[in-house]
Amino acid sequence: MSLVESLQEKADANLSSRLPRISSQTGIVLKLAIPLLVFSTGIFAYGTGQHPHTSLVRPLKQIMENDQIAILVSGLDPRENVVLPALQSLHKYVTTPLWAVSGLVYVSMCDPLTEQAQKNIQERIQVDAFFNYAAEDQVRRLETCLERTLELTGDIFSFFIRVRPDMFWIDMISLPFARDAIMVRSRRIGGARVTSQHVSWSQEHCGCSSGCVVVDDQLAVVPKEMKDAYFYITKRASSPENQISISPGTHNLTDADEGRRFFLSESTVSSCTCIPDWPEGILTKRLASGGVSIMVSPFSVMLAPPKLGRSEFRAAGVDFRRDDDWRVC
């Protein structure tokens, strides 16, 4: 029996009672239970395709029934009072609608949580594996999160969704799920039409000349063909099998993407003076070294206030993200 069949069988068996038992922190696959999710405006059962939010089908229309999707929650936030409600919002606005249209949604939690916190989380929402390990930095932590997930599941996923444990979703995931581009927000961008949901830092989200972009490193939706370029520090997306579906994107305000699609290469990035030496700039240059397309996309999320003494610039909160405040950088 395949992993997908095994997980789906467990889900069916536990549908009426969705309080699975917890494994240890070593990352043993947990029982997967597909819950009946109750919204304030109605009830939605997995597989029915019916949902009180009528926008469900529109943003997820490119997901196929046989697609398997991995959600990688990677970060360093042990605060259960932050992580639990953040994961509940992820479950409501990402995991649940994706289950309705795909073949599998697998959630890995790569965060140093206590065993009791893991139990409290798993009693309420779907998390399929917990991992707790030391890492040199956030890039290597995310790379290890991917590797440990694939060790348990095999390389079965069509898409990978990278999120933070302190990230709150405030509306349904609304992306094209392109198979030829990595979907990200921008830290800086030029020559594109965007809303505040397309950018990570609204006070300084322009700041680039036309055709240039700095990729935000907080979240992304990555198609399988581009996972090496995004997640691995040393691997590249230049192998023949990864180049099949990668084509240079156009950058034009009059095209269908309104300047939000970029083809990153070493030559184009070298001409963009707006790319800093921050983690976002390092990620942008690494993606460019692999020669991939990105699509600057809207993510309806907000970050929780930081831990005490960290990120003082956002200690008082962050801006609300709107989907109708369009502007051209």
Disulfide bonds with the S-S distance in Angstrom:
Cys110-Cys145 2.08
Cys206-Cys329 2.20
Cys208-Cys274 1.94
Cys212-Cys272 2.04
